[in-house]
Amino acid sequence: MISDGEISSISVVSKRDDAKWFNRALNRLVQIVISTQEATTDIVGGATYSSRGIDAAIAAALEKAVA
């Protein structure tokens, strides 16, 4: 969610990855994105594919929000 021009929350609407890896990446990346207000983050160790997918989804959602 964008509030007052800043990313205030991130919600997952669907996923296809194993919960263990997805949740590991999601929990860390959401904290980073909200605190830095940057859509692209570093990969979470041990959850590379989930991290990449989450980064891509956040970037796509922000592009839609801006348009």
mmCIF file as Biopython writes it, N, C-alpha, C and O atoms, coordinates in Angstrom:
data_model
#
loop_
_atom_site.group_PDB
_atom_site.id
_atom_site.type_symbol
_atom_site.label_atom_id
_atom_site.label_alt_id
_atom_site.label_comp_id
_atom_site.label_asym_id
_atom_site.label_entity_id
_atom_site.label_seq_id
_atom_site.pdbx_PDB_ins_code
_atom_site.Cartn_x
_atom_site.Cartn_y
_atom_site.Cartn_z
_atom_site.occupancy
_atom_site.B_iso_or_equiv
_atom_site.auth_seq_id
_atom_site.auth_asym_id
_atom_site.pdbx_PDB_model_num
ATOM 1   N N  . MET A ? 1  ? 0.843  -1.163  0.000   1.0 0.0 1  A 1 
ATOM 2   C CA . MET A ? 1  ? 0.000  0.000   0.000   1.0 0.0 1  A 1 
ATOM 3   C C  . MET A ? 1  ? 0.897  1.238   0.000   1.0 0.0 1  A 1 
ATOM 4   O O  . MET A ? 1  ? 1.924  1.286   0.678   1.0 0.0 1  A 1 
ATOM 5   N N  . ILE A ? 2  ? 0.489  2.213   -0.761  1.0 0.0 2  A 1 
ATOM 6   C CA . ILE A ? 2  ? 1.173  3.502   -0.801  1.0 0.0 2  A 1 
ATOM 7   C C  . ILE A ? 2  ? 0.328  4.483   0.007   1.0 0.0 2  A 1 
ATOM 8   O O  . ILE A ? 2  ? -0.877 4.611   -0.214  1.0 0.0 2  A 1 
ATOM 9   N N  . SER A ? 3  ? 0.969  5.164   0.936   1.0 0.0 3  A 1 
ATOM 10  C CA . SER A ? 3  ? 0.274  6.136   1.769   1.0 0.0 3  A 1 
ATOM 11  C C  . SER A ? 3  ? 1.142  7.377   1.891   1.0 0.0 3  A 1 
ATOM 12  O O  . SER A ? 3  ? 2.299  7.298   2.304   1.0 0.0 3  A 1 
ATOM 13  N N  . ASP A ? 4  ? 0.582  8.518   1.531   1.0 0.0 4  A 1 
ATOM 14  C CA . ASP A ? 4  ? 1.319  9.783   1.553   1.0 0.0 4  A 1 
ATOM 15  C C  . ASP A ? 4  ? 2.610  9.699   0.735   1.0 0.0 4  A 1 
ATOM 16  O O  . ASP A ? 4  ? 3.632  10.273  1.113   1.0 0.0 4  A 1 
ATOM 17  N N  . GLY A ? 5  ? 2.554  8.979   -0.389  1.0 0.0 5  A 1 
ATOM 18  C CA . GLY A ? 5  ? 3.696  8.880   -1.290  1.0 0.0 5  A 1 
ATOM 19  C C  . GLY A ? 5  ? 4.782  7.919   -0.851  1.0 0.0 5  A 1 
ATOM 20  O O  . GLY A ? 5  ? 5.853  7.879   -1.457  1.0 0.0 5  A 1 
ATOM 21  N N  . GLU A ? 6  ? 4.525  7.141   0.196   1.0 0.0 6  A 1 
ATOM 22  C CA . GLU A ? 6  ? 5.524  6.180   0.676   1.0 0.0 6  A 1 
ATOM 23  C C  . GLU A ? 6  ? 4.923  4.784   0.748   1.0 0.0 6  A 1 
ATOM 24  O O  . GLU A ? 6  ? 3.713  4.621   0.905   1.0 0.0 6  A 1 
ATOM 25  N N  . ILE A ? 7  ? 5.784  3.781   0.630   1.0 0.0 7  A 1 
ATOM 26  C CA . ILE A ? 7  ? 5.355  2.398   0.779   1.0 0.0 7  A 1 
ATOM 27  C C  . ILE A ? 7  ? 5.083  2.175   2.263   1.0 0.0 7  A 1 
ATOM 28  O O  . ILE A ? 7  ? 5.988  2.293   3.089   1.0 0.0 7  A 1 
ATOM 29  N N  . SER A ? 8  ? 3.836  1.852   2.599   1.0 0.0 8  A 1 
ATOM 30  C CA . SER A ? 8  ? 3.480  1.689   4.008   1.0 0.0 8  A 1 
ATOM 31  C C  . SER A ? 8  ? 3.236  0.235   4.393   1.0 0.0 8  A 1 
ATOM 32  O O  . SER A ? 8  ? 3.365  -0.128  5.562   1.0 0.0 8  A 1 
ATOM 33  N N  . SER A ? 9  ? 2.884  -0.597  3.417   1.0 0.0 9  A 1 
ATOM 34  C CA . SER A ? 9  ? 2.684  -2.014  3.704   1.0 0.0 9  A 1 
ATOM 35  C C  . SER A ? 9  ? 2.777  -2.808  2.405   1.0 0.0 9  A 1 
ATOM 36  O O  . SER A ? 9  ? 2.622  -2.264  1.311   1.0 0.0 9  A 1 
ATOM 37  N N  . ILE A ? 10 ? 3.029  -4.087  2.548   1.0 0.0 10 A 1 
ATOM 38  C CA . ILE A ? 10 ? 3.118  -4.994  1.407   1.0 0.0 10 A 1 
ATOM 39  C C  . ILE A ? 10 ? 2.281  -6.217  1.735   1.0 0.0 10 A 1 
ATOM 40  O O  . ILE A ? 10 ? 2.467  -6.841  2.780   1.0 0.0 10 A 1 
ATOM 41  N N  . SER A ? 11 ? 1.359  -6.562  0.844   1.0 0.0 11 A 1 
ATOM 42  C CA . SER A ? 11 ? 0.488  -7.721  1.031   1.0 0.0 11 A 1 
ATOM 43  C C  . SER A ? 11 ? 0.744  -8.741  -0.070  1.0 0.0 11 A 1 
ATOM 44  O O  . SER A ? 11 ? 0.981  -8.377  -1.222  1.0 0.0 11 A 1 
ATOM 45  N N  . VAL A ? 12 ? 0.695  -9.989  0.284   1.0 0.0 12 A 1 
ATOM 46  C CA . VAL A ? 12 ? 0.869  -11.073 -0.674  1.0 0.0 12 A 1 
ATOM 47  C C  . VAL A ? 12 ? -0.508 -11.547 -1.106  1.0 0.0 12 A 1 
ATOM 48  O O  . VAL A ? 12 ? -1.351 -11.870 -0.269  1.0 0.0 12 A 1 
ATOM 49  N N  . VAL A ? 13 ? -0.736 -11.588 -2.416  1.0 0.0 13 A 1 
ATOM 50  C CA . VAL A ? 13 ? -2.027 -12.063 -2.916  1.0 0.0 13 A 1 
ATOM 51  C C  . VAL A ? 13 ? -1.943 -13.496 -3.433  1.0 0.0 13 A 1 
ATOM 52  O O  . VAL A ? 13 ? -2.961 -14.183 -3.510  1.0 0.0 13 A 1 
ATOM 53  N N  . SER A ? 14 ? -0.749 -13.951 -3.786  1.0 0.0 14 A 1 
ATOM 54  C CA . SER A ? 14 ? -0.558 -15.347 -4.178  1.0 0.0 14 A 1 
ATOM 55  C C  . SER A ? 14 ? 0.932  -15.668 -4.156  1.0 0.0 14 A 1 
ATOM 56  O O  . SER A ? 14 ? 1.780  -14.779 -4.234  1.0 0.0 14 A 1 
ATOM 57  N N  . LYS A ? 15 ? 1.228  -16.961 -4.047  1.0 0.0 15 A 1 
ATOM 58  C CA . LYS A ? 15 ? 2.614  -17.417 -4.076  1.0 0.0 15 A 1 
ATOM 59  C C  . LYS A ? 15 ? 2.634  -18.861 -4.551  1.0 0.0 15 A 1 
ATOM 60  O O  . LYS A ? 15 ? 1.645  -19.585 -4.437  1.0 0.0 15 A 1 
ATOM 61  N N  . ARG A ? 16 ? 3.798  -19.270 -5.094  1.0 0.0 16 A 1 
ATOM 62  C CA . ARG A ? 16 ? 3.943  -20.647 -5.550  1.0 0.0 16 A 1 
ATOM 63  C C  . ARG A ? 16 ? 5.172  -21.314 -4.960  1.0 0.0 16 A 1 
ATOM 64  O O  . ARG A ? 16 ? 5.484  -22.450 -5.318  1.0 0.0 16 A 1 
ATOM 65  N N  . ASP A ? 17 ? 5.859  -20.654 -4.089  1.0 0.0 17 A 1 
ATOM 66  C CA . ASP A ? 17 ? 7.084  -21.178 -3.508  1.0 0.0 17 A 1 
ATOM 67  C C  . ASP A ? 17 ? 6.776  -21.902 -2.202  1.0 0.0 17 A 1 
ATOM 68  O O  . ASP A ? 17 ? 5.704  -21.728 -1.622  1.0 0.0 17 A 1 
ATOM 69  N N  . ASP A ? 18 ? 7.730  -22.717 -1.743  1.0 0.0 18 A 1 
ATOM 70  C CA . ASP A ? 18 ? 7.588  -23.380 -0.452  1.0 0.0 18 A 1 
ATOM 71  C C  . ASP A ? 18 ? 7.516  -22.333 0.651   1.0 0.0 18 A 1 
ATOM 72  O O  . ASP A ? 18 ? 8.272  -21.362 0.641   1.0 0.0 18 A 1 
ATOM 73  N N  . ALA A ? 19 ? 6.620  -22.527 1.585   1.0 0.0 19 A 1 
ATOM 74  C CA . ALA A ? 19 ? 6.401  -21.549 2.653   1.0 0.0 19 A 1 
ATOM 75  C C  . ALA A ? 19 ? 7.679  -21.246 3.427   1.0 0.0 19 A 1 
ATOM 76  O O  . ALA A ? 19 ? 7.924  -20.094 3.786   1.0 0.0 19 A 1 
ATOM 77  N N  . LYS A ? 20 ? 8.481  -22.249 3.685   1.0 0.0 20 A 1 
ATOM 78  C CA . LYS A ? 20 ? 9.712  -22.049 4.466   1.0 0.0 20 A 1 
ATOM 79  C C  . LYS A ? 20 ? 10.594 -20.983 3.831   1.0 0.0 20 A 1 
ATOM 80  O O  . LYS A ? 20 ? 11.048 -20.064 4.512   1.0 0.0 20 A 1 
ATOM 81  N N  . TRP A ? 21 ? 10.837 -21.100 2.539   1.0 0.0 21 A 1 
ATOM 82  C CA . TRP A ? 21 ? 11.735 -20.175 1.847   1.0 0.0 21 A 1 
ATOM 83  C C  . TRP A ? 21 ? 11.053 -18.844 1.575   1.0 0.0 21 A 1 
ATOM 84  O O  . TRP A ? 21 ? 11.651 -17.780 1.728   1.0 0.0 21 A 1 
ATOM 85  N N  . PHE A ? 22 ? 9.802  -18.920 1.172   1.0 0.0 22 A 1 
ATOM 86  C CA . PHE A ? 22 ? 9.063  -17.698 0.859   1.0 0.0 22 A 1 
ATOM 87  C C  . PHE A ? 22 ? 8.954  -16.803 2.093   1.0 0.0 22 A 1 
ATOM 88  O O  . PHE A ? 22 ? 9.249  -15.610 2.022   1.0 0.0 22 A 1 
ATOM 89  N N  . ASN A ? 23 ? 8.540  -17.363 3.201   1.0 0.0 23 A 1 
ATOM 90  C CA . ASN A ? 23 ? 8.366  -16.569 4.425   1.0 0.0 23 A 1 
ATOM 91  C C  . ASN A ? 23 ? 9.690  -16.014 4.928   1.0 0.0 23 A 1 
ATOM 92  O O  . ASN A ? 23 ? 9.746  -14.897 5.443   1.0 0.0 23 A 1 
ATOM 93  N N  . ARG A ? 24 ? 10.744 -16.787 4.778   1.0 0.0 24 A 1 
ATOM 94  C CA . ARG A ? 24 ? 12.074 -16.316 5.187   1.0 0.0 24 A 1 
ATOM 95  C C  . ARG A ? 24 ? 12.439 -15.044 4.415   1.0 0.0 24 A 1 
ATOM 96  O O  . ARG A ? 24 ? 12.898 -14.060 4.995   1.0 0.0 24 A 1 
ATOM 97  N N  . ALA A ? 25 ? 12.227 -15.085 3.102   1.0 0.0 25 A 1 
ATOM 98  C CA . ALA A ? 25 ? 12.542 -13.927 2.262   1.0 0.0 25 A 1 
ATOM 99  C C  . ALA A ? 25 ? 11.559 -12.787 2.504   1.0 0.0 25 A 1 
ATOM 100 O O  . ALA A ? 25 ? 11.967 -11.636 2.659   1.0 0.0 25 A 1 
ATOM 101 N N  . LEU A ? 26 ? 10.286 -13.097 2.536   1.0 0.0 26 A 1 
ATOM 102 C CA . LEU A ? 26 ? 9.258  -12.059 2.661   1.0 0.0 26 A 1 
ATOM 103 C C  . LEU A ? 26 ? 9.426  -11.243 3.933   1.0 0.0 26 A 1 
ATOM 104 O O  . LEU A ? 26 ? 9.417  -10.013 3.884   1.0 0.0 26 A 1 
ATOM 105 N N  . ASN A ? 27 ? 9.576  -11.897 5.046   1.0 0.0 27 A 1 
ATOM 106 C CA . ASN A ? 27 ? 9.679  -11.176 6.319   1.0 0.0 27 A 1 
ATOM 107 C C  . ASN A ? 27 ? 10.824 -10.173 6.304   1.0 0.0 27 A 1 
ATOM 108 O O  . ASN A ? 27 ? 10.670 -9.044  6.771   1.0 0.0 27 A 1 
ATOM 109 N N  . ARG A ? 28 ? 11.955 -10.574 5.779   1.0 0.0 28 A 1 
ATOM 110 C CA . ARG A ? 28 ? 13.118 -9.682  5.752   1.0 0.0 28 A 1 
ATOM 111 C C  . ARG A ? 28 ? 12.958 -8.581  4.699   1.0 0.0 28 A 1 
ATOM 112 O O  . ARG A ? 28 ? 13.251 -7.416  4.968   1.0 0.0 28 A 1 
ATOM 113 N N  . LEU A ? 29 ? 12.500 -8.945  3.517   1.0 0.0 29 A 1 
ATOM 114 C CA . LEU A ? 29 ? 12.397 -7.966  2.434   1.0 0.0 29 A 1 
ATOM 115 C C  . LEU A ? 29 ? 11.345 -6.896  2.709   1.0 0.0 29 A 1 
ATOM 116 O O  . LEU A ? 29 ? 11.550 -5.733  2.359   1.0 0.0 29 A 1 
ATOM 117 N N  . VAL A ? 30 ? 10.248 -7.255  3.314   1.0 0.0 30 A 1 
ATOM 118 C CA . VAL A ? 30 ? 9.225  -6.266  3.647   1.0 0.0 30 A 1 
ATOM 119 C C  . VAL A ? 30 ? 9.806  -5.225  4.595   1.0 0.0 30 A 1 
ATOM 120 O O  . VAL A ? 30 ? 9.584  -4.028  4.411   1.0 0.0 30 A 1 
ATOM 121 N N  . GLN A ? 31 ? 10.537 -5.661  5.592   1.0 0.0 31 A 1 
ATOM 122 C CA . GLN A ? 31 ? 11.169 -4.724  6.521   1.0 0.0 31 A 1 
ATOM 123 C C  . GLN A ? 31 ? 12.110 -3.776  5.787   1.0 0.0 31 A 1 
ATOM 124 O O  . GLN A ? 31 ? 12.097 -2.568  6.024   1.0 0.0 31 A 1 
ATOM 125 N N  . ILE A ? 32 ? 12.925 -4.331  4.896   1.0 0.0 32 A 1 
ATOM 126 C CA . ILE A ? 32 ? 13.906 -3.517  4.167   1.0 0.0 32 A 1 
ATOM 127 C C  . ILE A ? 32 ? 13.214 -2.513  3.250   1.0 0.0 32 A 1 
ATOM 128 O O  . ILE A ? 32 ? 13.557 -1.331  3.250   1.0 0.0 32 A 1 
ATOM 129 N N  . VAL A ? 33 ? 12.251 -2.976  2.477   1.0 0.0 33 A 1 
ATOM 130 C CA . VAL A ? 33 ? 11.570 -2.098  1.512   1.0 0.0 33 A 1 
ATOM 131 C C  . VAL A ? 33 ? 10.861 -0.952  2.227   1.0 0.0 33 A 1 
ATOM 132 O O  . VAL A ? 33 ? 10.957 0.197   1.798   1.0 0.0 33 A 1 
ATOM 133 N N  . ILE A ? 34 ? 10.161 -1.248  3.295   1.0 0.0 34 A 1 
ATOM 134 C CA . ILE A ? 34 ? 9.435  -0.191  4.006   1.0 0.0 34 A 1 
ATOM 135 C C  . ILE A ? 34 ? 10.400 0.779   4.681   1.0 0.0 34 A 1 
ATOM 136 O O  . ILE A ? 34 ? 10.165 1.987   4.671   1.0 0.0 34 A 1 
ATOM 137 N N  . SER A ? 35 ? 11.466 0.277   5.258   1.0 0.0 35 A 1 
ATOM 138 C CA . SER A ? 35 ? 12.390 1.181   5.959   1.0 0.0 35 A 1 
ATOM 139 C C  . SER A ? 35 ? 13.238 2.021   5.003   1.0 0.0 35 A 1 
ATOM 140 O O  . SER A ? 35 ? 13.553 3.171   5.311   1.0 0.0 35 A 1 
ATOM 141 N N  . THR A ? 36 ? 13.611 1.463   3.845   1.0 0.0 36 A 1 
ATOM 142 C CA . THR A ? 36 ? 14.462 2.198   2.905   1.0 0.0 36 A 1 
ATOM 143 C C  . THR A ? 36 ? 13.671 2.903   1.818   1.0 0.0 36 A 1 
ATOM 144 O O  . THR A ? 36 ? 14.183 3.818   1.174   1.0 0.0 36 A 1 
ATOM 145 N N  . GLN A ? 37 ? 12.420 2.486   1.604   1.0 0.0 37 A 1 
ATOM 146 C CA . GLN A ? 37 ? 11.591 3.003   0.521   1.0 0.0 37 A 1 
ATOM 147 C C  . GLN A ? 37 ? 12.213 2.721   -0.848  1.0 0.0 37 A 1 
ATOM 148 O O  . GLN A ? 37 ? 11.995 3.473   -1.798  1.0 0.0 37 A 1 
ATOM 149 N N  . GLU A ? 38 ? 12.976 1.652   -0.946  1.0 0.0 38 A 1 
ATOM 150 C CA . GLU A ? 38 ? 13.580 1.198   -2.195  1.0 0.0 38 A 1 
ATOM 151 C C  . GLU A ? 38 ? 12.955 -0.141  -2.564  1.0 0.0 38 A 1 
ATOM 152 O O  . GLU A ? 38 ? 12.835 -1.025  -1.716  1.0 0.0 38 A 1 
ATOM 153 N N  . ALA A ? 39 ? 12.558 -0.295  -3.822  1.0 0.0 39 A 1 
ATOM 154 C CA . ALA A ? 39 ? 11.899 -1.520  -4.253  1.0 0.0 39 A 1 
ATOM 155 C C  . ALA A ? 39 ? 12.871 -2.678  -4.436  1.0 0.0 39 A 1 
ATOM 156 O O  . ALA A ? 39 ? 12.484 -3.834  -4.263  1.0 0.0 39 A 1 
ATOM 157 N N  . THR A ? 40 ? 14.090 -2.400  -4.772  1.0 0.0 40 A 1 
ATOM 158 C CA . THR A ? 40 ? 15.065 -3.460  -5.015  1.0 0.0 40 A 1 
ATOM 159 C C  . THR A ? 40 ? 15.933 -3.638  -3.776  1.0 0.0 40 A 1 
ATOM 160 O O  . THR A ? 40 ? 16.466 -2.671  -3.231  1.0 0.0 40 A 1 
ATOM 161 N N  . THR A ? 41 ? 16.065 -4.875  -3.344  1.0 0.0 41 A 1 
ATOM 162 C CA . THR A ? 41 ? 16.823 -5.179  -2.142  1.0 0.0 41 A 1 
ATOM 163 C C  . THR A ? 41 ? 17.864 -6.249  -2.432  1.0 0.0 41 A 1 
ATOM 164 O O  . THR A ? 41 ? 17.918 -6.790  -3.537  1.0 0.0 41 A 1 
ATOM 165 N N  . ASP A ? 42 ? 18.679 -6.547  -1.448  1.0 0.0 42 A 1 
ATOM 166 C CA . ASP A ? 42 ? 19.617 -7.652  -1.546  1.0 0.0 42 A 1 
ATOM 167 C C  . ASP A ? 42 ? 18.861 -8.967  -1.428  1.0 0.0 42 A 1 
ATOM 168 O O  . ASP A ? 42 ? 17.745 -9.020  -0.912  1.0 0.0 42 A 1 
ATOM 169 N N  . ILE A ? 43 ? 19.491 -10.017 -1.912  1.0 0.0 43 A 1 
ATOM 170 C CA . ILE A ? 43 ? 18.924 -11.352 -1.822  1.0 0.0 43 A 1 
ATOM 171 C C  . ILE A ? 43 ? 19.036 -11.847 -0.379  1.0 0.0 43 A 1 
ATOM 172 O O  . ILE A ? 43 ? 20.059 -11.626 0.270   1.0 0.0 43 A 1 
ATOM 173 N N  . VAL A ? 44 ? 18.014 -12.501 0.121   1.0 0.0 44 A 1 
ATOM 174 C CA . VAL A ? 44 ? 18.069 -13.117 1.444   1.0 0.0 44 A 1 
ATOM 175 C C  . VAL A ? 44 ? 18.755 -14.466 1.287   1.0 0.0 44 A 1 
ATOM 176 O O  . VAL A ? 44 ? 18.304 -15.314 0.517   1.0 0.0 44 A 1 
ATOM 177 N N  . GLY A ? 45 ? 19.842 -14.662 2.016   1.0 0.0 45 A 1 
ATOM 178 C CA . GLY A ? 45 ? 20.607 -15.897 1.931   1.0 0.0 45 A 1 
ATOM 179 C C  . GLY A ? 45 ? 19.743 -17.116 2.208   1.0 0.0 45 A 1 
ATOM 180 O O  . GLY A ? 45 ? 18.982 -17.144 3.175   1.0 0.0 45 A 1 
ATOM 181 N N  . GLY A ? 46 ? 19.867 -18.115 1.357   1.0 0.0 46 A 1 
ATOM 182 C CA . GLY A ? 46 ? 19.091 -19.332 1.506   1.0 0.0 46 A 1 
ATOM 183 C C  . GLY A ? 46 ? 17.707 -19.253 0.896   1.0 0.0 46 A 1 
ATOM 184 O O  . GLY A ? 46 ? 16.977 -20.245 0.891   1.0 0.0 46 A 1 
ATOM 185 N N  . ALA A ? 47 ? 17.335 -18.100 0.386   1.0 0.0 47 A 1 
ATOM 186 C CA . ALA A ? 47 ? 16.006 -17.921 -0.216  1.0 0.0 47 A 1 
ATOM 187 C C  . ALA A ? 47 ? 16.131 -17.079 -1.486  1.0 0.0 47 A 1 
ATOM 188 O O  . ALA A ? 47 ? 15.368 -16.138 -1.706  1.0 0.0 47 A 1 
ATOM 189 N N  . THR A ? 48 ? 17.102 -17.437 -2.307  1.0 0.0 48 A 1 
ATOM 190 C CA . THR A ? 48 ? 17.423 -16.650 -3.499  1.0 0.0 48 A 1 
ATOM 191 C C  . THR A ? 48 ? 16.241 -16.511 -4.450  1.0 0.0 48 A 1 
ATOM 192 O O  . THR A ? 48 ? 15.895 -15.396 -4.842  1.0 0.0 48 A 1 
ATOM 193 N N  . TYR A ? 49 ? 15.620 -17.618 -4.825  1.0 0.0 49 A 1 
ATOM 194 C CA . TYR A ? 49 ? 14.532 -17.554 -5.803  1.0 0.0 49 A 1 
ATOM 195 C C  . TYR A ? 49 ? 13.321 -16.807 -5.244  1.0 0.0 49 A 1 
ATOM 196 O O  . TYR A ? 49 ? 12.683 -16.031 -5.956  1.0 0.0 49 A 1 
ATOM 197 N N  . SER A ? 50 ? 13.011 -17.037 -3.993  1.0 0.0 50 A 1 
ATOM 198 C CA . SER A ? 50 ? 11.906 -16.301 -3.367  1.0 0.0 50 A 1 
ATOM 199 C C  . SER A ? 50 ? 12.218 -14.816 -3.325  1.0 0.0 50 A 1 
ATOM 200 O O  . SER A ? 50 ? 11.349 -13.992 -3.610  1.0 0.0 50 A 1 
ATOM 201 N N  . SER A ? 51 ? 13.447 -14.465 -2.973  1.0 0.0 51 A 1 
ATOM 202 C CA . SER A ? 51 ? 13.845 -13.060 -2.909  1.0 0.0 51 A 1 
ATOM 203 C C  . SER A ? 51 ? 13.692 -12.391 -4.260  1.0 0.0 51 A 1 
ATOM 204 O O  . SER A ? 51 ? 13.157 -11.286 -4.351  1.0 0.0 51 A 1 
ATOM 205 N N  . ARG A ? 52 ? 14.152 -13.044 -5.301  1.0 0.0 52 A 1 
ATOM 206 C CA . ARG A ? 52 ? 14.038 -12.476 -6.650  1.0 0.0 52 A 1 
ATOM 207 C C  . ARG A ? 52 ? 12.586 -12.295 -7.052  1.0 0.0 52 A 1 
ATOM 208 O O  . ARG A ? 52 ? 12.220 -11.272 -7.630  1.0 0.0 52 A 1 
ATOM 209 N N  . GLY A ? 53 ? 11.762 -13.282 -6.750  1.0 0.0 53 A 1 
ATOM 210 C CA . GLY A ? 53 ? 10.342 -13.198 -7.088  1.0 0.0 53 A 1 
ATOM 211 C C  . GLY A ? 53 ? 9.634  -12.081 -6.339  1.0 0.0 53 A 1 
ATOM 212 O O  . GLY A ? 53 ? 8.824  -11.353 -6.913  1.0 0.0 53 A 1 
ATOM 213 N N  . ILE A ? 54 ? 9.939  -11.953 -5.072  1.0 0.0 54 A 1 
ATOM 214 C CA . ILE A ? 54 ? 9.332  -10.896 -4.260  1.0 0.0 54 A 1 
ATOM 215 C C  . ILE A ? 54 ? 9.775  -9.531  -4.759  1.0 0.0 54 A 1 
ATOM 216 O O  . ILE A ? 54 ? 8.954  -8.622  -4.884  1.0 0.0 54 A 1 
ATOM 217 N N  . ASP A ? 55 ? 11.064 -9.375  -5.048  1.0 0.0 55 A 1 
ATOM 218 C CA . ASP A ? 55 ? 11.562 -8.109  -5.593  1.0 0.0 55 A 1 
ATOM 219 C C  . ASP A ? 55 ? 10.837 -7.753  -6.888  1.0 0.0 55 A 1 
ATOM 220 O O  . ASP A ? 55 ? 10.416 -6.611  -7.077  1.0 0.0 55 A 1 
ATOM 221 N N  . ALA A ? 56 ? 10.695 -8.728  -7.772  1.0 0.0 56 A 1 
ATOM 222 C CA . ALA A ? 56 ? 10.018 -8.483  -9.058  1.0 0.0 56 A 1 
ATOM 223 C C  . ALA A ? 56 ? 8.559  -8.096  -8.846  1.0 0.0 56 A 1 
ATOM 224 O O  . ALA A ? 56 ? 8.048  -7.205  -9.526  1.0 0.0 56 A 1 
ATOM 225 N N  . ALA A ? 57 ? 7.889  -8.754  -7.912  1.0 0.0 57 A 1 
ATOM 226 C CA . ALA A ? 57 ? 6.490  -8.459  -7.652  1.0 0.0 57 A 1 
ATOM 227 C C  . ALA A ? 57 ? 6.320  -7.061  -7.060  1.0 0.0 57 A 1 
ATOM 228 O O  . ALA A ? 57 ? 5.388  -6.340  -7.414  1.0 0.0 57 A 1 
ATOM 229 N N  . ILE A ? 58 ? 7.217  -6.688  -6.168  1.0 0.0 58 A 1 
ATOM 230 C CA . ILE A ? 58 ? 7.138  -5.349  -5.583  1.0 0.0 58 A 1 
ATOM 231 C C  . ILE A ? 58 ? 7.358  -4.289  -6.652  1.0 0.0 58 A 1 
ATOM 232 O O  . ILE A ? 58 ? 6.637  -3.293  -6.703  1.0 0.0 58 A 1 
ATOM 233 N N  . ALA A ? 59 ? 8.353  -4.502  -7.506  1.0 0.0 59 A 1 
ATOM 234 C CA . ALA A ? 59 ? 8.624  -3.543  -8.577  1.0 0.0 59 A 1 
ATOM 235 C C  . ALA A ? 59 ? 7.430  -3.416  -9.517  1.0 0.0 59 A 1 
ATOM 236 O O  . ALA A ? 59 ? 7.073  -2.310  -9.922  1.0 0.0 59 A 1 
ATOM 237 N N  . ALA A ? 60 ? 6.813  -4.542  -9.864  1.0 0.0 60 A 1 
ATOM 238 C CA . ALA A ? 60 ? 5.647  -4.508  -10.756 1.0 0.0 60 A 1 
ATOM 239 C C  . ALA A ? 60 ? 4.474  -3.786  -10.098 1.0 0.0 60 A 1 
ATOM 240 O O  . ALA A ? 60 ? 3.779  -3.009  -10.752 1.0 0.0 60 A 1 
ATOM 241 N N  . ALA A ? 61 ? 4.253  -4.035  -8.823  1.0 0.0 61 A 1 
ATOM 242 C CA . ALA A ? 61 ? 3.151  -3.366  -8.119  1.0 0.0 61 A 1 
ATOM 243 C C  . ALA A ? 61 ? 3.374  -1.864  -8.028  1.0 0.0 61 A 1 
ATOM 244 O O  . ALA A ? 61 ? 2.431  -1.084  -8.162  1.0 0.0 61 A 1 
ATOM 245 N N  . LEU A ? 62 ? 4.630  -1.455  -7.799  1.0 0.0 62 A 1 
ATOM 246 C CA . LEU A ? 62 ? 4.925  -0.026  -7.728  1.0 0.0 62 A 1 
ATOM 247 C C  . LEU A ? 62 ? 4.743  0.644   -9.082  1.0 0.0 62 A 1 
ATOM 248 O O  . LEU A ? 62 ? 4.261  1.774   -9.154  1.0 0.0 62 A 1 
ATOM 249 N N  . GLU A ? 63 ? 5.121  -0.039  -10.151 1.0 0.0 63 A 1 
ATOM 250 C CA . GLU A ? 63 ? 4.915  0.519   -11.490 1.0 0.0 63 A 1 
ATOM 251 C C  . GLU A ? 63 ? 3.435  0.760   -11.747 1.0 0.0 63 A 1 
ATOM 252 O O  . GLU A ? 63 ? 3.059  1.796   -12.295 1.0 0.0 63 A 1 
ATOM 253 N N  . LYS A ? 64 ? 2.593  -0.194  -11.353 1.0 0.0 64 A 1 
ATOM 254 C CA . LYS A ? 64 ? 1.142  -0.025  -11.513 1.0 0.0 64 A 1 
ATOM 255 C C  . LYS A ? 64 ? 0.617  1.112   -10.666 1.0 0.0 64 A 1 
ATOM 256 O O  . LYS A ? 64 ? -0.260 1.861   -11.095 1.0 0.0 64 A 1 
ATOM 257 N N  . ALA A ? 65 ? 1.148  1.241   -9.469  1.0 0.0 65 A 1 
ATOM 258 C CA . ALA A ? 65 ? 0.681  2.287   -8.548  1.0 0.0 65 A 1 
ATOM 259 C C  . ALA A ? 65 ? 1.013  3.675   -9.085  1.0 0.0 65 A 1 
ATOM 260 O O  . ALA A ? 65 ? 0.233  4.611   -8.914  1.0 0.0 65 A 1 
ATOM 261 N N  . VAL A ? 66 ? 2.163  3.810   -9.729  1.0 0.0 66 A 1 
ATOM 262 C CA . VAL A ? 66 ? 2.595  5.094   -10.252 1.0 0.0 66 A 1 
ATOM 263 C C  . VAL A ? 66 ? 1.821  5.469   -11.513 1.0 0.0 66 A 1 
ATOM 264 O O  . VAL A ? 66 ? 1.563  6.645   -11.770 1.0 0.0 66 A 1 
ATOM 265 N N  . ALA A ? 67 ? 1.456  4.459   -12.291 1.0 0.0 67 A 1 
ATOM 266 C CA . ALA A ? 67 ? 0.776  4.700   -13.580 1.0 0.0 67 A 1 
ATOM 267 C C  . ALA A ? 67 ? -0.625 5.218   -13.417 1.0 0.0 67 A 1 
ATOM 268 O O  . ALA A ? 67 ? -1.312 5.464   -14.409 1.0 0.0 67 A 1 
#
